[in-house]
Amino acid sequence: MRVLTKSAFAAIGLLALGATTASAEIVCNEEGDCWHVRERHVYRPEFGVRVYPDDWRWREADAHRYRWREHEGRGYWRRGVWIGF
């Protein structure tokens, strides 16, 4: 029973560690393209993007300004083109 308890604590610790290191955010550019990122990135000011928490949503009144975009890898949207870095 003691080994099971240690294993249970180890599993809980790993889950807690994973939960604190995982990051999800929403990034939007000035053109209204928005996408999810799984890791925190440092975007240069000239990229013209804003980073929001994962639970951020645009207001109904602003729905015409924004659109969701899919992507592969790290980077950002600019003028409708995915620019990887």
C-alpha positions as a Markdown table, in Angstrom:
| # | Residue | x | y | z |
|---|---|---|---|---|
| 1 | Met | 0.0 | 0.0 | 0.0 |
| 2 | Arg | 2.9 | 2.4 | 0.7 |
| 3 | Val | 4.3 | 1.9 | -2.8 |
| 4 | Leu | 0.9 | 2.7 | -4.3 |
| 5 | Thr | 0.7 | 5.9 | -2.2 |
| 6 | Lys | 4.1 | 7.0 | -3.5 |
| 7 | Ser | 3.2 | 6.2 | -7.0 |
| 8 | Ala | -0.1 | 8.1 | -6.7 |
| 9 | Phe | 1.7 | 11.1 | -5.3 |
| 10 | Ala | 4.3 | 10.9 | -8.1 |
| 11 | Ala | 1.5 | 10.8 | -10.7 |
| 12 | Ile | -0.3 | 13.7 | -9.1 |
| 13 | Gly | 2.9 | 15.7 | -9.1 |
| 14 | Leu | 3.5 | 15.0 | -12.8 |
| 15 | Leu | 0.0 | 16.1 | -13.7 |
| 16 | Ala | 0.4 | 19.3 | -11.6 |
| 17 | Leu | 3.7 | 20.0 | -13.3 |
| 18 | Gly | 2.2 | 19.4 | -16.7 |
| 19 | Ala | -0.7 | 21.7 | -16.0 |
| 20 | Thr | 1.5 | 24.6 | -14.9 |
| 21 | Thr | 3.9 | 24.4 | -17.8 |
| 22 | Ala | 1.3 | 24.0 | -20.5 |
| 23 | Ser | 0.3 | 27.3 | -22.0 |
| 24 | Ala | -2.4 | 28.2 | -24.4 |
| 25 | Glu | -3.0 | 31.7 | -25.7 |
| 26 | Ile | -4.8 | 33.5 | -28.4 |
| 27 | Val | -2.9 | 35.8 | -30.7 |
| 28 | Cys | -4.5 | 38.4 | -33.1 |
| 29 | Asn | -2.9 | 40.6 | -35.6 |
| 30 | Glu | -4.0 | 44.1 | -36.6 |
| 31 | Glu | -5.9 | 42.7 | -39.6 |
| 32 | Gly | -8.1 | 40.6 | -37.4 |
| 33 | Asp | -6.6 | 37.2 | -38.0 |
| 34 | Cys | -6.6 | 35.2 | -34.7 |
| 35 | Trp | -5.1 | 31.9 | -33.9 |
| 36 | His | -4.3 | 29.7 | -30.9 |
| 37 | Val | -0.7 | 29.0 | -29.7 |
| 38 | Arg | 0.3 | 26.1 | -27.5 |
| 39 | Glu | 3.5 | 27.7 | -26.3 |
| 40 | Arg | 4.3 | 31.2 | -25.2 |
| 41 | His | 6.2 | 33.1 | -27.8 |
| 42 | Val | 7.9 | 36.4 | -27.8 |
| 43 | Tyr | 6.6 | 38.4 | -30.7 |
| 44 | Arg | 8.5 | 41.5 | -31.9 |
| 45 | Pro | 6.6 | 44.8 | -31.8 |
| 46 | Glu | 6.9 | 45.1 | -35.6 |
| 47 | Phe | 4.8 | 41.9 | -36.0 |
| 48 | Gly | 1.8 | 44.0 | -34.9 |
| 49 | Val | 0.1 | 41.2 | -32.8 |
| 50 | Arg | -1.6 | 41.1 | -29.5 |
| 51 | Val | -1.5 | 38.2 | -27.1 |
| 52 | Tyr | -4.6 | 37.3 | -25.1 |
| 53 | Pro | -5.3 | 34.6 | -22.5 |
| 54 | Asp | -6.9 | 31.4 | -23.8 |
| 55 | Asp | -10.3 | 32.3 | -22.6 |
| 56 | Trp | -10.4 | 35.6 | -24.4 |
| 57 | Arg | -13.3 | 36.1 | -26.9 |
| 58 | Trp | -14.1 | 39.1 | -29.1 |
| 59 | Arg | -17.3 | 41.0 | -28.4 |
| 60 | Glu | -20.3 | 40.4 | -30.5 |
| 61 | Ala | -20.1 | 43.9 | -31.8 |
| 62 | Asp | -16.5 | 43.2 | -33.1 |
| 63 | Ala | -17.4 | 39.9 | -34.8 |
| 64 | His | -17.0 | 41.5 | -38.2 |
| 65 | Arg | -13.4 | 42.5 | -37.4 |
| 66 | Tyr | -12.0 | 39.1 | -36.4 |
| 67 | Arg | -11.7 | 35.6 | -37.9 |
| 68 | Trp | -10.0 | 32.4 | -36.8 |
| 69 | Arg | -7.1 | 31.1 | -38.8 |
| 70 | Glu | -5.4 | 27.7 | -38.6 |
| 71 | His | -1.6 | 27.3 | -38.8 |
| 72 | Glu | 1.2 | 24.8 | -38.5 |
| 73 | Gly | 4.3 | 25.5 | -36.4 |
| 74 | Arg | 5.4 | 28.7 | -34.8 |
| 75 | Gly | 4.9 | 32.1 | -36.4 |
| 76 | Tyr | 2.3 | 34.7 | -37.2 |
| 77 | Trp | -0.2 | 35.8 | -39.8 |
| 78 | Arg | 0.6 | 38.8 | -41.9 |
| 79 | Arg | -1.5 | 40.0 | -44.9 |
| 80 | Gly | -3.1 | 36.5 | -45.1 |
| 81 | Val | 0.2 | 34.6 | -45.2 |
| 82 | Trp | 1.6 | 32.5 | -42.4 |
| 83 | Ile | 5.1 | 33.6 | -41.6 |
| 84 | Gly | 7.0 | 30.9 | -39.7 |
| 85 | Phe | 9.9 | 31.5 | -37.3 |
